Amino acid sequence: MAFKGKGGFDKSLDKQLFSETVESETSRITVGVYSYNDGEKKLQLSRETRDMDGQWTFAKLGRMFKDEVEAVIPIMQKALEKM
């Protein structure tokens, strides 16, 4: 049996159907399409930033700069084709 995390989420049931990342010097944004337990496909946006050691760490996506939006929209269009 797979380990179930907080709230009964079972990572083994979460399928990544599409993923593409746009990266800058200080952050990267990933656009993904996921399906949990063969359910409805959903789009996910996530941001990672570099910490003091240069390692990528999860960060709240929050607001985006214009150049980030311009880079992410074409990737979102590709993701939409997978939904």
N, CA, C and O atoms as a printed pandas DataFrame, in Angstrom:
     atom_number atom_name residue_name chain_id  residue_number  x_coord  y_coord  z_coord
0              1         N          MET        A               1    0.843   -1.180    0.000
1              2        CA          MET        A               1    0.000    0.000    0.000
2              3         C          MET        A               1    0.886    1.241    0.000
3              4         O          MET        A               1    1.881    1.293    0.723
4              5         N          ALA        A               2    0.534    2.227   -0.798
5              6        CA          ALA        A               2    1.309    3.468   -0.900
6              7         C          ALA        A               2    1.045    4.335    0.321
7              8         O          ALA        A               2   -0.047    4.322    0.889
8              9         N          PHE        A               3    2.068    5.089    0.714
9             10        CA          PHE        A               3    1.938    6.012    1.835
10            11         C          PHE        A               3    1.002    7.147    1.454
11            12         O          PHE        A               3    1.139    7.748    0.389
12            13         N          LYS        A               4    0.076    7.428    2.308
13            14        CA          LYS        A               4   -0.831    8.556    2.093
14            15         C          LYS        A               4   -0.391    9.702    2.981
15            16         O          LYS        A               4   -0.245    9.553    4.194
16            17         N          GLY        A               5   -0.187   10.838    2.357
17            18        CA          GLY        A               5    0.249   12.026    3.087
18            19         C          GLY        A               5   -0.924   12.749    3.709
19            20         O          GLY        A               5   -2.008   12.189    3.874
20            21         N          LYS        A               6   -0.693   13.980    4.044
21            22        CA          LYS        A               6   -1.684   14.842    4.674
22            23         C          LYS        A               6   -2.969   14.891    3.850
23            24         O          LYS        A               6   -2.923   15.063    2.632
24            25         N          GLY        A               7   -4.100   14.742    4.507
25            26        CA          GLY        A               7   -5.381   14.857    3.841
26            27         C          GLY        A               7   -5.714   13.684    2.931
27            28         O          GLY        A               7   -6.621   13.787    2.105
28            29         N          GLY        A               8   -5.000   12.572    3.065
29            30        CA          GLY        A               8   -5.279   11.398    2.264
30            31         C          GLY        A               8   -4.713   11.443    0.860
31            32         O          GLY        A               8   -5.041   10.579    0.046
32            33         N          PHE        A               9   -3.873   12.421    0.548
33            34        CA          PHE        A               9   -3.265   12.520   -0.783
34            35         C          PHE        A               9   -2.270   11.388   -0.972
35            36         O          PHE        A               9   -1.403   11.165   -0.128
36            37         N          ASP        A              10   -2.400   10.676   -2.083
37            38        CA          ASP        A              10   -1.509    9.569   -2.414
38            39         C          ASP        A              10   -0.736    9.952   -3.674
39            40         O          ASP        A              10   -1.289    9.934   -4.774
40            41         N          LYS        A              11    0.539   10.299   -3.515
41            42        CA          LYS        A              11    1.353   10.788   -4.628
42            43         C          LYS        A              11    1.399    9.792   -5.783
43            44         O          LYS        A              11    1.520   10.198   -6.939
44            45         N          SER        A              12    1.305    8.508   -5.495
45            46        CA          SER        A              12    1.367    7.505   -6.559
46            47         C          SER        A              12    0.167    7.579   -7.499
47            48         O          SER        A              12    0.220    7.040   -8.605
48            49         N          LEU        A              13   -0.911    8.237   -7.080
49            50        CA          LEU        A              13   -2.108    8.378   -7.916
50            51         C          LEU        A              13   -2.096    9.661   -8.737
51            52         O          LEU        A              13   -2.972    9.871   -9.576
52            53         N          ASP        A              14   -1.105   10.521   -8.500
53            54        CA          ASP        A              14   -1.001   11.811   -9.180
54            55         C          ASP        A              14   -0.121   11.646  -10.420
55            56         O          ASP        A              14    1.085   11.430  -10.303
56            57         N          LYS        A              15   -0.717   11.747  -11.595
57            58        CA          LYS        A              15    0.016   11.547  -12.848
58            59         C          LYS        A              15    0.308   12.877  -13.526
59            60         O          LYS        A              15   -0.590   13.689  -13.748
60            61         N          GLN        A              16    1.584   13.086  -13.853
61            62        CA          GLN        A              16    1.990   14.280  -14.584
62            63         C          GLN        A              16    1.869   13.972  -16.078
63            64         O          GLN        A              16    2.532   13.068  -16.587
64            65         N          LEU        A              17    1.021   14.726  -16.774
65            66        CA          LEU        A              17    0.760   14.492  -18.191
66            67         C          LEU        A              17    1.536   15.450  -19.081
67            68         O          LEU        A              17    1.736   15.177  -20.265
68            69         N          PHE        A              18    1.975   16.572  -18.517
69            70        CA          PHE        A              18    2.727   17.590  -19.264
70            71         C          PHE        A              18    3.487   18.437  -18.261
71            72         O          PHE        A              18    2.989   18.717  -17.171
72            73         N          SER        A              19    4.694   18.844  -18.629
73            74        CA          SER        A              19    5.459   19.754  -17.788
74            75         C          SER        A              19    6.485   20.477  -18.642
75            76         O          SER        A              19    7.215   19.858  -19.416
76            77         N          GLU        A              20    6.532   21.790  -18.490
77            78        CA          GLU        A              20    7.547   22.602  -19.158
78            79         C          GLU        A              20    7.880   23.773  -18.241
79            80         O          GLU        A              20    7.005   24.330  -17.578
80            81         N          THR        A              21    9.164   24.135  -18.214
81            82        CA          THR        A              21    9.646   25.162  -17.295
82            83         C          THR        A              21   10.319   26.290  -18.043
83            84         O          THR        A              21   11.035   26.071  -19.021
84            85         N          VAL        A              22   10.078   27.509  -17.566
85            86        CA          VAL        A              22   10.780   28.686  -18.066
86            87         C          VAL        A              22   11.641   29.196  -16.903
87            88         O          VAL        A              22   11.167   29.335  -15.776
88            89         N          GLU        A              23   12.912   29.469  -17.202
89            90        CA          GLU        A              23   13.866   29.796  -16.147
90            91         C          GLU        A              23   14.527   31.148  -16.392
91            92         O          GLU        A              23   14.860   31.502  -17.523
92            93         N          SER        A              24   14.707   31.895  -15.299
93            94        CA          SER        A              24   15.482   33.139  -15.329
94            95         C          SER        A              24   16.665   32.953  -14.381
95            96         O          SER        A              24   16.883   31.855  -13.869
96            97         N          GLU        A              25   17.417   34.007  -14.149
97            98        CA          GLU        A              25   18.578   33.906  -13.260
98            99         C          GLU        A              25   18.189   33.568  -11.825
99           100         O          GLU        A              25   18.909   32.846  -11.135
100          101         N          THR        A              26   17.057   34.088  -11.379
101          102        CA          THR        A              26   16.689   33.943   -9.968
102          103         C          THR        A              26   15.487   33.046   -9.704
103          104         O          THR        A              26   15.263   32.644   -8.563
104          105         N          SER        A              27   14.711   32.726  -10.733
105          106        CA          SER        A              27   13.536   31.888  -10.495
106          107         C          SER        A              27   13.191   31.068  -11.724
107          108         O          SER        A              27   13.680   31.319  -12.825
108          109         N          ARG        A              28   12.340   30.085  -11.507
109          110        CA          ARG        A              28   11.801   29.324  -12.623
110          111         C          ARG        A              28   10.339   29.007  -12.327
111          112         O          ARG        A              28    9.948   28.760  -11.187
112          113         N          ILE        A              29    9.545   29.022  -13.403
113          114        CA          ILE        A              29    8.118   28.754  -13.301
114          115         C          ILE        A              29    7.828   27.524  -14.143
115          116         O          ILE        A              29    8.228   27.438  -15.304
116          117         N          THR        A              30    7.128   26.576  -13.539
117          118        CA          THR        A              30    6.769   25.347  -14.232
118          119         C          THR        A              30    5.269   25.312  -14.462
119          120         O          THR        A              30    4.475   25.583  -13.562
120          121         N          VAL        A              31    4.900   24.969  -15.698
121          122        CA          VAL        A              31    3.505   24.768  -16.075
122          123         C          VAL        A              31    3.327   23.262  -16.217
123          124         O          VAL        A              31    4.063   22.613  -16.961
124          125         N          GLY        A              32    2.368   22.717  -15.516
125          126        CA          GLY        A              32    2.137   21.278  -15.580
126          127         C          GLY        A              32    0.670   20.955  -15.709
127          128         O          GLY        A              32   -0.196   21.732  -15.305
128          129         N          VAL        A              33    0.399   19.783  -16.286
129          130        CA          VAL        A              33   -0.959   19.247  -16.322
130          131         C          VAL        A              33   -0.920   17.925  -15.559
131          132         O          VAL        A              33   -0.088   17.058  -15.827
132          133         N          TYR        A              34   -1.830   17.792  -14.610
133          134        CA          TYR        A              34   -1.871   16.621  -13.748
134          135         C          TYR        A              34   -3.270   16.026  -13.720
135          136         O          TYR        A              34   -4.268   16.717  -13.928
136          137         N          SER        A              35   -3.315   14.732  -13.459
137          138        CA          SER        A              35   -4.580   14.035  -13.260
138          139         C          SER        A              35   -4.420   13.175  -12.014
139          140         O          SER        A              35   -3.525   12.332  -11.950
140          141         N          TYR        A              36   -5.277   13.383  -11.033
141          142        CA          TYR        A              36   -5.217   12.606   -9.800
142          143         C          TYR        A              36   -6.215   11.463   -9.863
143          144         O          TYR        A              36   -7.413   11.683  -10.046
144          145         N          ASN        A              37   -5.720   10.248   -9.713
145          146        CA          ASN        A              37   -6.569    9.044   -9.707
146          147         C          ASN        A              37   -7.406    8.958  -10.987
147          148         O          ASN        A              37   -8.585    8.609  -10.947
148          149         N          ASP        A              38   -6.774    9.286  -12.132
149          150        CA          ASP        A              38   -7.416    9.282  -13.447
150          151         C          ASP        A              38   -8.621   10.216  -13.521
151          152         O          ASP        A              38   -9.522   10.012  -14.335
152          153         N          GLY        A              39   -8.634   11.235  -12.673
153          154        CA          GLY        A              39   -9.722   12.206  -12.668
154          155         C          GLY        A              39   -9.501   13.291  -13.709
155          156         O          GLY        A              39   -8.677   13.148  -14.613
156          157         N          GLU        A              40  -10.238   14.361  -13.568
157          158        CA          GLU        A              40  -10.171   15.486  -14.494
158          159         C          GLU        A              40   -8.761   16.082  -14.520
159          160         O          GLU        A              40   -8.111   16.204  -13.481
160          161         N          LYS        A              41   -8.303   16.448  -15.704
161          162        CA          LYS        A              41   -6.970   17.040  -15.868
162          163         C          LYS        A              41   -7.008   18.475  -15.364
163          164         O          LYS        A              41   -7.961   19.214  -15.610
164          165         N          LYS        A              42   -5.935   18.855  -14.644
165          166        CA          LYS        A              42   -5.855   20.202  -14.075
166          167         C          LYS        A              42   -4.504   20.822  -14.375
167          168         O          LYS        A              42   -3.483   20.135  -14.407
168          169         N          LEU        A              43   -4.508   22.122  -14.593
169          170        CA          LEU        A              43   -3.291   22.885  -14.846
170          171         C          LEU        A              43   -2.714   23.350  -13.510
171          172         O          LEU        A              43   -3.449   23.783  -12.623
172          173         N          GLN        A              44   -1.398   23.257  -13.378
173          174        CA          GLN        A              44   -0.725   23.738  -12.172
174          175         C          GLN        A              44    0.435   24.634  -12.561
175          176         O          GLN        A              44    1.224   24.289  -13.441
176          177         N          LEU        A              45    0.543   25.786  -11.906
177          178        CA          LEU        A              45    1.681   26.691  -12.064
178          179         C          LEU        A              45    2.443   26.696  -10.745
179          180         O          LEU        A              45    1.845   26.833   -9.678
180          181         N          SER        A              46    3.763   26.548  -10.818
181          182        CA          SER        A              46    4.565   26.609   -9.600
182          183         C          SER        A              46    5.837   27.401   -9.849
183          184         O          SER        A              46    6.355   27.446  -10.965
184          185         N          ARG        A              47    6.328   28.021   -8.788
185          186        CA          ARG        A              47    7.554   28.825   -8.866
186          187         C          ARG        A              47    8.584   28.241   -7.908
187          188         O          ARG        A              47    8.255   27.771   -6.819
188          189         N          GLU        A              48    9.835   28.285   -8.344
189          190        CA          GLU        A              48   10.954   27.953   -7.484
190          191         C          GLU        A              48   11.938   29.122   -7.561
191          192         O          GLU        A              48   12.100   29.745   -8.611
192          193         N          THR        A              49   12.587   29.407   -6.442
193          194        CA          THR        A              49   13.611   30.448   -6.404
194          195         C          THR        A              49   14.896   29.847   -5.857
195          196         O          THR        A              49   14.881   28.809   -5.196
196          197         N          ARG        A              50   16.004   30.515   -6.144
197          198        CA          ARG        A              50   17.295   30.037   -5.635
198          199         C          ARG        A              50   17.499   30.541   -4.201
199          200         O          ARG        A              50   17.251   31.705   -3.888
200          201         N          ASP        A              51   17.956   29.629   -3.348
201          202        CA          ASP        A              51   18.286   30.043   -1.988
202          203         C          ASP        A              51   19.730   30.546   -1.950
203          204         O          ASP        A              51   20.380   30.641   -2.992
204          205         N          MET        A              52   20.224   30.860   -0.784
205          206        CA          MET        A              52   21.566   31.425   -0.636
206          207         C          MET        A              52   22.660   30.467   -1.121
207          208         O          MET        A              52   23.749   30.904   -1.493
208          209         N          ASP        A              53   22.368   29.159   -1.116
209          210        CA          ASP        A              53   23.339   28.155   -1.572
210          211         C          ASP        A              53   23.205   27.862   -3.064
211          212         O          ASP        A              53   23.933   27.029   -3.603
212          213         N          GLY        A              54   22.272   28.548   -3.731
213          214        CA          GLY        A              54   22.067   28.328   -5.158
214          215         C          GLY        A              54   21.158   27.161   -5.483
215          216         O          GLY        A              54   21.016   26.792   -6.649
216          217         N          GLN        A              55   20.536   26.571   -4.466
217          218        CA          GLN        A              55   19.620   25.440   -4.662
218          219         C          GLN        A              55   18.211   25.962   -4.924
219          220         O          GLN        A              55   17.805   26.990   -4.382
220          221         N          TRP        A              56   17.467   25.230   -5.772
221          222        CA          TRP        A              56   16.078   25.607   -6.055
222          223         C          TRP        A              56   15.197   25.210   -4.882
223          224         O          TRP        A              56   15.331   24.118   -4.329
224          225         N          THR        A              57   14.293   26.113   -4.510
225          226        CA          THR        A              57   13.354   25.852   -3.428
226          227         C          THR        A              57   11.972   26.386   -3.814
227          228         O          THR        A              57   11.866   27.414   -4.483
228          229         N          PHE        A              58   10.927   25.694   -3.398
229          230        CA          PHE        A              58    9.555   26.081   -3.721
230          231         C          PHE        A              58    9.243   27.457   -3.158
231          232         O          PHE        A              58    9.660   27.795   -2.050
232          233         N          ALA        A              59    8.508   28.246   -3.925
233          234        CA          ALA        A              59    8.059   29.573   -3.481
234          235         C          ALA        A              59    6.631   29.790   -3.967
235          236         O          ALA        A              59    6.220   29.213   -4.974
236          237         N          LYS        A              60    5.889   30.608   -3.266
237          238        CA          LYS        A              60    4.537   30.972   -3.689
238          239         C          LYS        A              60    4.629   31.665   -5.047
239          240         O          LYS        A              60    5.470   32.543   -5.241
240          241         N          LEU        A              61    3.776   31.276   -5.977
241          242        CA          LEU        A              61    3.811   31.900   -7.302
242          243         C          LEU        A              61    3.419   33.364   -7.213
243          244         O          LEU        A              61    4.129   34.229   -7.727
244          245         N          GLY        A              62    2.304   33.649   -6.571
245          246        CA          GLY        A              62    1.879   35.034   -6.371
246          247         C          GLY        A              62    1.796   35.821   -7.659
247          248         O          GLY        A              62    1.299   35.323   -8.670
248          249         N          ARG        A              63    2.272   37.026   -7.624
249          250        CA          ARG        A              63    2.219   37.932   -8.775
250          251         C          ARG        A              63    3.389   37.648   -9.708
251          252         O          ARG        A              63    4.455   37.189   -9.297
252          253         N          MET        A              64    3.139   37.943  -10.993
253          254        CA          MET        A              64    4.157   37.681  -12.005
254          255         C          MET        A              64    4.510   38.961  -12.747
255          256         O          MET        A              64    3.655   39.815  -12.982
256          257         N          PHE        A              65    5.794   39.082  -13.114
257          258        CA          PHE        A              65    6.233   40.189  -13.943
258          259         C          PHE        A              65    5.767   39.972  -15.373
259          260         O          PHE        A              65    5.471   38.844  -15.767
260          261         N          LYS        A              66    5.699   41.046  -16.152
261          262        CA          LYS        A              66    5.240   40.968  -17.535
262          263         C          LYS        A              66    6.066   39.968  -18.343
263          264         O          LYS        A              66    5.501   39.188  -19.109
264          265         N          ASP        A              67    7.403   39.975  -18.187
265          266        CA          ASP        A              67    8.232   39.043  -18.955
266          267         C          ASP        A              67    7.955   37.589  -18.579
267          268         O          ASP        A              67    8.061   36.699  -19.422
268          269         N          GLU        A              68    7.602   37.346  -17.317
269          270        CA          GLU        A              68    7.246   35.992  -16.897
270          271         C          GLU        A              68    5.942   35.558  -17.556
271          272         O          GLU        A              68    5.827   34.436  -18.049
272          273         N          VAL        A              69    4.972   36.447  -17.559
273          274        CA          VAL        A              69    3.676   36.146  -18.179
274          275         C          VAL        A              69    3.857   35.865  -19.670
275          276         O          VAL        A              69    3.288   34.914  -20.204
276          277         N          GLU        A              70    4.658   36.706  -20.336
277          278        CA          GLU        A              70    4.900   36.515  -21.775
278          279         C          GLU        A              70    5.575   35.177  -22.054
279          280         O          GLU        A              70    5.330   34.575  -23.099
280          281         N          ALA        A              71    6.410   34.705  -21.152
281          282        CA          ALA        A              71    7.083   33.414  -21.331
282          283         C          ALA        A              71    6.168   32.240  -21.005
283          284         O          ALA        A              71    6.276   31.177  -21.616
284          285         N          VAL        A              72    5.271   32.430  -20.045
285          286        CA          VAL        A              72    4.428   31.340  -19.570
286          287         C          VAL        A              72    3.201   31.111  -20.464
287          288         O          VAL        A              72    2.769   29.969  -20.621
288          289         N          ILE        A              73    2.640   32.155  -21.043
289          290        CA          ILE        A              73    1.415   32.000  -21.845
290          291         C          ILE        A              73    1.573   30.982  -22.977
291          292         O          ILE        A              73    0.687   30.143  -23.138
292          293         N          PRO        A              74    2.643   31.007  -23.767
293          294        CA          PRO        A              74    2.773   29.979  -24.820
294          295         C          PRO        A              74    2.863   28.561  -24.246
295          296         O          PRO        A              74    2.374   27.612  -24.859
296          297         N          ILE        A              75    3.482   28.418  -23.080
297          298        CA          ILE        A              75    3.559   27.094  -22.450
298          299         C          ILE        A              75    2.184   26.665  -21.973
299          300         O          ILE        A              75    1.826   25.491  -22.076
300          301         N          MET        A              76    1.410   27.612  -21.451
301          302        CA          MET        A              76    0.045   27.297  -21.030
302          303         C          MET        A              76   -0.800   26.861  -22.223
303          304         O          MET        A              76   -1.658   25.990  -22.086
304          305         N          GLN        A              77   -0.563   27.465  -23.401
305          306        CA          GLN        A              77   -1.289   27.053  -24.608
306          307         C          GLN        A              77   -0.959   25.603  -24.958
307          308         O          GLN        A              77   -1.846   24.834  -25.330
308          309         N          LYS        A              78    0.328   25.227  -24.839
309          310        CA          LYS        A              78    0.721   23.829  -25.083
310          311         C          LYS        A              78    0.063   22.909  -24.082
311          312         O          LYS        A              78   -0.412   21.831  -24.437
312          313         N          ALA        A              79    0.035   23.338  -22.815
313          314        CA          ALA        A              79   -0.578   22.532  -21.757
314          315         C          ALA        A              79   -2.059   22.341  -22.023
315          316         O          ALA        A              79   -2.597   21.258  -21.792
316          317         N          LEU        A              80   -2.718   23.377  -22.503
317          318        CA          LEU        A              80   -4.144   23.312  -22.798
318          319         C          LEU        A              80   -4.459   22.215  -23.817
319          320         O          LEU        A              80   -5.511   21.579  -23.746
320          321         N          GLU        A              81   -3.550   22.000  -24.756
321          322        CA          GLU        A              81   -3.738   20.938  -25.756
322          323         C          GLU        A              81   -3.701   19.545  -25.122
323          324         O          GLU        A              81   -4.230   18.595  -25.699
324          325         N          LYS        A              82   -3.093   19.413  -23.958
325          326        CA          LYS        A              82   -2.999   18.131  -23.259
326          327         C          LYS        A              82   -4.192   17.891  -22.334
327          328         O          LYS        A              82   -4.341   16.813  -21.759
328          329         N          MET        A              83   -5.038   18.915  -22.201
329          330        CA          MET        A              83   -6.179   18.804  -21.270
330          331         C          MET        A              83   -7.433   18.287  -21.973
331          332         O          MET        A              83   -8.477   18.136  -21.340
